[in-house]
Amino acid sequence: MEKFNKYRAKADQETVKKRAEVEERERKIKERREKEQKQLEEQEKREALEPKIKELTDEEAAEMMQQQKQKESSKTVAKAATKDVDTTKKDEEEEDPQDAGKLKPNAGNGCDLPNYRWTQTLSDIEVRIPLPKAGLRSRDLTVDIQKNHLKVAVKNQLPAIIDDRLLHDVKMEESTWLLEDKQTVLITLEKVNKMEWWSRLVVSDPEINTKKINPEPSKLSDLDGETRGLVEKMMYDQRQKEMGLPTSEEQKKQDMMKK
């Protein structure tokens, strides 16, 4: 009892701190959603107040014609490049036999599995686990997040939902979990290495093809400057390849050869 009382205050403080972090995270998510909804409503109001028919000046008409010509030109280039893109994709599939059998990433750049679903950005991973029965509370669960191991289970029930080694290390102090609507466990894992995509959550999971991952531009603002620059470069090179144009590295080589 002496030891228990000695460390009880510290444990209570840790519990309060973790609860405050979770509440702060939920508050930020709620504020962001409300802000987006408000912006959408304001945009709809502005569009409703704008006249349906607007008379253009000669300058605006000339500018519109120029934009239309540019769009038509872009469509022509895109159609011409489509065949090259298809050929390139087929060649890539033939050139990368090691990717055979790998799963295509889901919309969140992760994987949908029978017992859970995980998604990722370059900085963190979210795992959603539907519980086997409704009405469970946090005290009915065992969620153990270690640096390189994750365990999620319902107490006194075997086997565990997840009990395996993580593919890469995570920051324990920045990783959290919470119970949503007493039906789903939501786990957020903070990556140690924010410069790589995970091909699986735990080592026993099927592997996804990280070459087919498509990062969302809207989340680039969440990254630090160096990581953001790297991602933008990767996205630029990908667009250049799709259009049959040189990548940034190839362009540098061409410029050096010209000089």
The 8 nearest C-alpha neighbors of each residue, nearest first, counted from 0:
[[1, 3, 2, 4, 5, 7, 6, 8],
 [0, 2, 4, 3, 5, 6, 7, 8],
 [3, 1, 5, 0, 4, 6, 7, 8],
 [2, 4, 0, 5, 1, 6, 7, 8],
 [5, 3, 7, 1, 2, 6, 0, 8],
 [6, 4, 2, 3, 7, 1, 8, 9],
 [7, 5, 9, 3, 8, 4, 10, 2],
 [6, 8, 4, 10, 9, 3, 5, 11],
 [9, 7, 11, 10, 6, 12, 5, 4],
 [10, 8, 12, 6, 11, 7, 13, 5],
 [11, 9, 7, 13, 12, 8, 14, 6],
 [10, 12, 14, 8, 9, 13, 7, 15],
 [11, 13, 9, 15, 10, 14, 16, 8],
 [12, 14, 16, 10, 11, 15, 17, 9],
 [15, 13, 11, 17, 12, 16, 18, 10],
 [14, 16, 18, 12, 13, 17, 19, 11],
 [17, 15, 13, 19, 14, 18, 12, 20],
 [18, 16, 20, 14, 19, 15, 13, 21],
 [17, 19, 15, 21, 20, 16, 14, 22],
 [18, 20, 22, 16, 17, 21, 23, 15],
 [21, 19, 23, 17, 18, 22, 24, 16],
 [20, 22, 24, 18, 23, 19, 25, 17],
 [21, 23, 19, 25, 24, 20, 26, 18],
 [24, 22, 26, 20, 21, 25, 19, 27],
 [23, 25, 21, 27, 26, 22, 20, 28],
 [24, 26, 22, 28, 23, 27, 29, 21],
 [27, 25, 23, 29, 24, 28, 22, 30],
 [28, 26, 30, 24, 29, 25, 31, 23],
 [27, 29, 25, 31, 26, 30, 32, 24],
 [28, 30, 26, 32, 27, 31, 25, 33],
 [31, 29, 27, 33, 32, 28, 34, 26],
 [30, 32, 34, 28, 29, 33, 27, 35],
 [31, 33, 35, 29, 34, 30, 36, 28],
 [32, 34, 36, 30, 35, 31, 37, 29],
 [35, 33, 37, 31, 32, 36, 30, 38],
 [36, 34, 38, 32, 37, 33, 39, 31],
 [37, 35, 33, 39, 34, 38, 32, 40],
 [36, 38, 34, 40, 39, 35, 33, 41],
 [39, 37, 41, 35, 40, 36, 42, 34],
 [38, 40, 36, 42, 37, 41, 35, 43],
 [39, 41, 43, 37, 42, 38, 36, 44],
 [42, 40, 44, 38, 43, 39, 37, 45],
 [41, 43, 45, 39, 44, 40, 38, 46],
 [42, 44, 46, 40, 41, 45, 47, 39],
 [45, 43, 47, 41, 42, 46, 40, 48],
 [46, 44, 42, 48, 47, 43, 41, 49],
 [45, 47, 43, 49, 44, 48, 42, 50],
 [46, 48, 44, 45, 49, 43, 50, 42],
 [49, 47, 45, 46, 44, 50, 43, 51],
 [48, 50, 46, 47, 45, 51, 52, 44],
 [51, 49, 52, 48, 53, 47, 46, 54],
 [50, 52, 49, 53, 47, 48, 46, 54],
 [53, 51, 50, 54, 49, 55, 48, 46],
 [54, 52, 55, 50, 51, 49, 56, 59],
 [53, 55, 52, 56, 60, 59, 57, 50],
 [56, 54, 59, 60, 53, 57, 58, 63],
 [55, 57, 59, 58, 60, 54, 61, 53],
 [56, 58, 60, 59, 61, 55, 62, 54],
 [57, 59, 61, 56, 60, 62, 55, 63],
 [60, 58, 62, 56, 61, 57, 55, 63],
 [59, 61, 63, 57, 62, 58, 55, 56],
 [60, 62, 64, 58, 59, 63, 57, 65],
 [63, 61, 59, 65, 60, 64, 58, 66],
 [62, 64, 60, 66, 65, 61, 59, 67],
 [65, 63, 67, 61, 62, 66, 60, 68],
 [64, 66, 62, 68, 63, 67, 61, 69],
 [67, 65, 69, 63, 68, 64, 70, 62],
 [66, 68, 64, 70, 69, 65, 63, 71],
 [69, 67, 71, 65, 66, 70, 72, 64],
 [68, 70, 72, 66, 67, 71, 73, 65],
 [71, 69, 73, 67, 72, 68, 74, 66],
 [72, 70, 74, 68, 73, 69, 67, 75],
 [71, 73, 69, 75, 70, 74, 68, 76],
 [72, 74, 70, 76, 75, 71, 77, 69],
 [75, 73, 77, 71, 72, 76, 78, 70],
 [74, 76, 72, 78, 73, 77, 79, 71],
 [77, 75, 79, 73, 74, 78, 80, 72],
 [78, 76, 74, 80, 79, 75, 73, 81],
 [79, 77, 81, 75, 80, 76, 74, 82],
 [78, 80, 76, 77, 81, 75, 82, 83],
 [79, 81, 77, 83, 78, 82, 242, 76],
 [82, 80, 84, 78, 83, 79, 77, 85],
 [83, 81, 85, 84, 80, 86, 79, 78],
 [82, 84, 86, 80, 81, 85, 87, 243],
 [85, 83, 87, 81, 82, 86, 241, 88],
 [86, 84, 88, 82, 87, 83, 81, 89],
 [85, 87, 83, 89, 84, 88, 90, 82],
 [86, 88, 84, 90, 85, 89, 83, 91],
 [89, 87, 91, 85, 90, 86, 84, 92],
 [90, 88, 92, 86, 91, 87, 85, 93],
 [89, 91, 87, 93, 92, 88, 94, 86],
 [92, 90, 94, 88, 93, 89, 95, 87],
 [91, 93, 89, 90, 95, 94, 88, 96],
 [92, 94, 90, 91, 95, 89, 96, 88],
 [93, 95, 91, 92, 90, 96, 89, 97],
 [96, 94, 97, 92, 93, 98, 91, 99],
 [95, 97, 98, 99, 94, 93, 92, 91],
 [98, 96, 95, 99, 100, 101, 94, 92],
 [99, 97, 96, 101, 95, 100, 208, 92],
 [100, 98, 96, 97, 101, 95, 92, 102],
 [99, 101, 98, 102, 97, 206, 207, 208],
 [100, 102, 207, 208, 206, 99, 98, 103],
 [103, 101, 207, 208, 206, 104, 100, 205],
 [102, 104, 207, 208, 105, 101, 211, 110],
 [105, 103, 108, 109, 110, 207, 102, 212],
 [104, 106, 108, 110, 107, 109, 103, 111],
 [107, 105, 108, 104, 109, 118, 213, 110],
 [106, 108, 118, 105, 109, 119, 104, 117],
 [109, 107, 104, 105, 212, 118, 106, 119],
 [108, 110, 118, 104, 117, 105, 107, 119],
 [109, 111, 105, 104, 117, 116, 112, 118],
 [112, 110, 116, 115, 117, 105, 113, 109],
 [111, 113, 115, 114, 116, 110, 117, 204],
 [112, 114, 115, 111, 116, 128, 129, 110],
 [115, 113, 112, 128, 160, 129, 116, 111],
 [116, 114, 128, 112, 127, 113, 129, 111],
 [115, 117, 111, 127, 112, 126, 110, 128],
 [118, 116, 126, 109, 125, 110, 127, 111],
 [117, 119, 109, 107, 125, 108, 124, 126],
 [120, 118, 124, 108, 123, 109, 125, 107],
 [119, 121, 122, 123, 124, 118, 214, 108],
 [120, 122, 193, 123, 196, 194, 195, 119],
 [123, 121, 193, 120, 190, 189, 124, 222],
 [124, 122, 189, 190, 120, 188, 119, 121],
 [125, 123, 119, 188, 187, 118, 120, 189],
 [124, 126, 187, 118, 117, 186, 119, 188],
 [125, 127, 117, 186, 185, 116, 128, 187],
 [128, 126, 185, 116, 184, 115, 117, 183],
 [127, 129, 115, 184, 183, 130, 126, 114],
 [130, 128, 183, 182, 184, 131, 115, 127],
 [129, 131, 132, 182, 183, 128, 133, 184],
 [132, 130, 129, 133, 182, 153, 114, 128],
 [133, 131, 130, 134, 135, 182, 129, 181],
 [132, 134, 182, 135, 181, 130, 131, 183],
 [133, 135, 181, 136, 132, 182, 180, 130],
 [136, 134, 181, 133, 139, 137, 132, 182],
 [137, 135, 139, 138, 181, 134, 140, 178],
 [136, 138, 139, 140, 178, 135, 177, 141],
 [137, 139, 136, 140, 141, 135, 154, 153],
 [140, 138, 136, 137, 154, 153, 135, 141],
 [141, 139, 153, 137, 138, 154, 152, 142],
 [140, 142, 152, 151, 153, 154, 143, 139],
 [143, 141, 151, 150, 140, 144, 152, 149],
 [142, 144, 150, 149, 145, 141, 151, 148],
 [145, 143, 149, 148, 142, 171, 150, 146],
 [144, 146, 148, 147, 171, 149, 143, 169],
 [147, 145, 169, 168, 171, 148, 170, 144],
 [146, 148, 168, 165, 145, 164, 167, 169],
 [149, 147, 164, 145, 165, 163, 146, 144],
 [150, 148, 144, 162, 163, 143, 145, 164],
 [149, 151, 162, 143, 161, 142, 152, 144],
 [152, 150, 142, 161, 160, 141, 159, 162],
 [153, 151, 159, 141, 160, 140, 154, 150],
 [152, 154, 140, 156, 141, 139, 155, 159],
 [153, 155, 156, 140, 139, 152, 141, 157],
 [156, 154, 153, 157, 152, 139, 140, 158],
 [155, 157, 154, 153, 158, 159, 152, 160],
 [158, 156, 159, 155, 153, 152, 154, 160],
 [157, 159, 156, 160, 152, 161, 153, 162],
 [158, 160, 152, 157, 161, 162, 151, 153],
 [159, 161, 152, 151, 158, 162, 114, 150],
 [162, 160, 151, 150, 159, 163, 149, 152],
 [161, 163, 150, 149, 159, 151, 160, 164],
 [164, 162, 148, 149, 201, 161, 165, 150],
 [163, 165, 148, 201, 147, 202, 149, 166],
 [166, 164, 201, 147, 148, 167, 200, 202],
 [165, 167, 201, 202, 200, 199, 164, 168],
 [168, 166, 165, 147, 169, 197, 190, 191],
 [167, 169, 147, 146, 191, 190, 165, 170],
 [170, 168, 190, 191, 146, 189, 171, 188],
 [171, 169, 189, 173, 172, 191, 190, 174],
 [170, 172, 174, 173, 146, 169, 145, 144],
 [171, 173, 170, 174, 175, 189, 169, 146],
 [172, 174, 170, 171, 189, 175, 188, 169],
 [175, 173, 188, 171, 189, 187, 172, 170],
 [176, 174, 187, 186, 173, 188, 177, 21],
 [177, 175, 186, 185, 187, 184, 178, 174],
 [176, 178, 185, 184, 179, 186, 175, 21],
 [177, 179, 184, 181, 183, 185, 180, 137],
 [180, 178, 183, 181, 182, 184, 177, 185],
 [179, 181, 182, 178, 183, 134, 133, 184],
 [182, 180, 179, 134, 135, 178, 183, 136],
 [183, 181, 180, 133, 130, 129, 179, 184],
 [184, 182, 129, 179, 128, 130, 178, 181],
 [183, 185, 178, 128, 127, 177, 179, 186],
 [186, 184, 127, 177, 176, 126, 178, 183],
 [187, 185, 176, 126, 125, 175, 184, 188],
 [188, 186, 125, 175, 174, 124, 176, 126],
 [187, 189, 174, 124, 123, 190, 169, 125],
 [188, 190, 123, 170, 174, 169, 173, 122],
 [191, 189, 169, 123, 192, 122, 193, 170],
 [190, 192, 169, 170, 168, 193, 189, 167],
 [193, 191, 190, 194, 195, 122, 168, 169],
 [194, 192, 122, 121, 195, 190, 191, 226],
 [195, 193, 192, 121, 226, 196, 122, 229],
 [194, 196, 193, 121, 192, 197, 122, 190],
 [197, 195, 121, 198, 209, 194, 120, 119],
 [196, 198, 199, 195, 200, 166, 209, 167],
 [197, 199, 207, 206, 209, 196, 208, 200],
 [200, 198, 206, 197, 201, 204, 207, 166],
 [199, 201, 166, 165, 204, 202, 197, 198],
 [202, 200, 165, 166, 164, 203, 204, 199],
 [201, 203, 166, 204, 164, 165, 199, 200],
 [202, 204, 201, 205, 163, 164, 199, 200],
 [205, 203, 202, 201, 199, 206, 200, 112],
 [204, 206, 199, 203, 207, 102, 101, 202],
 [205, 207, 199, 198, 101, 102, 204, 208],
 [208, 206, 102, 101, 198, 103, 104, 209],
 [207, 209, 210, 101, 211, 103, 102, 98],
 [208, 210, 212, 211, 198, 207, 196, 197],
 [211, 209, 208, 212, 213, 207, 98, 103],
 [212, 210, 209, 208, 213, 103, 104, 108],
 [213, 211, 209, 108, 210, 104, 214, 208],
 [212, 214, 211, 215, 108, 106, 210, 234],
 [215, 213, 212, 216, 120, 108, 218, 230],
 [214, 216, 217, 218, 213, 219, 120, 107],
 [217, 215, 219, 218, 214, 220, 231, 234],
 [218, 216, 215, 219, 220, 221, 214, 222],
 [217, 219, 220, 216, 221, 215, 222, 214],
 [220, 218, 221, 216, 222, 217, 227, 215],
 [219, 221, 218, 222, 217, 227, 223, 216],
 [220, 222, 219, 218, 223, 227, 122, 217],
 [223, 221, 227, 220, 219, 226, 224, 122],
 [222, 224, 226, 225, 227, 221, 220, 228],
 [223, 225, 227, 226, 228, 222, 229, 220],
 [224, 226, 228, 227, 223, 229, 222, 230],
 [227, 225, 229, 228, 223, 224, 222, 230],
 [226, 228, 224, 230, 229, 225, 222, 223],
 [229, 227, 231, 225, 226, 230, 224, 232],
 [228, 230, 226, 232, 227, 231, 233, 225],
 [231, 229, 233, 227, 232, 228, 234, 226],
 [230, 232, 234, 228, 233, 229, 235, 227],
 [231, 233, 235, 229, 230, 234, 236, 228],
 [234, 232, 230, 236, 231, 235, 237, 229],
 [233, 235, 237, 231, 232, 236, 230, 238],
 [236, 234, 232, 238, 237, 233, 231, 239],
 [237, 235, 246, 239, 233, 234, 238, 232],
 [236, 238, 234, 240, 235, 239, 233, 241],
 [239, 237, 241, 235, 240, 236, 234, 242],
 [238, 240, 244, 236, 242, 237, 241, 246],
 [241, 239, 243, 237, 242, 238, 244, 236],
 [240, 242, 238, 239, 84, 243, 237, 244],
 [243, 241, 239, 240, 244, 80, 238, 77],
 [242, 244, 240, 241, 239, 80, 83, 245],
 [243, 245, 239, 242, 240, 246, 241, 238],
 [246, 244, 249, 250, 239, 247, 240, 243],
 [245, 247, 236, 249, 248, 239, 250, 244],
 [246, 248, 250, 249, 251, 236, 245, 232],
 [249, 247, 251, 250, 246, 252, 245, 236],
 [248, 250, 246, 252, 251, 245, 247, 253],
 [249, 251, 247, 253, 248, 252, 245, 246],
 [252, 250, 254, 248, 249, 253, 255, 247],
 [251, 253, 255, 249, 250, 254, 256, 248],
 [254, 252, 250, 256, 255, 251, 257, 249],
 [255, 253, 251, 257, 256, 252, 250, 258],
 [254, 256, 252, 258, 253, 257, 251, 250],
 [255, 257, 253, 254, 258, 252, 251, 250],
 [258, 256, 254, 255, 253, 252, 251, 250],
 [257, 255, 256, 254, 253, 252, 251, 250]]
